[in-house]
Amino acid sequence: MALLRLVNGSDILVKGSLQEVFAQIRNASGDGFVEFSGEEGALLVRPSTVVAMFDSSDRRTTGFRPFPGHSASPSQRVEE
């Protein structure tokens, strides 16, 4: 499972590994939607609204934890 953080501050949980979800978002064409399977059915997500992705094998420990003195730049890429 992967957790997607959206620009509006919402988090959504989607089925699939982090690598699979990243590939779907990266391969999306234009400004359309990508369909993911969620816990309660299908979810349509516009790739431009995803600001972060996390591995969510255990939802209680998943989250964004900034390190003191470190600021993430929007130009930084996710390593595959």
Secondary structure, DSSP 8 states (H G I E B T S, - for coil): -EEEEETTS-EEEESS-HHHHHHHHHT--TT--EEEEETTEEEEE-GGGEEEEEE-SSTTT------TT----TT-----
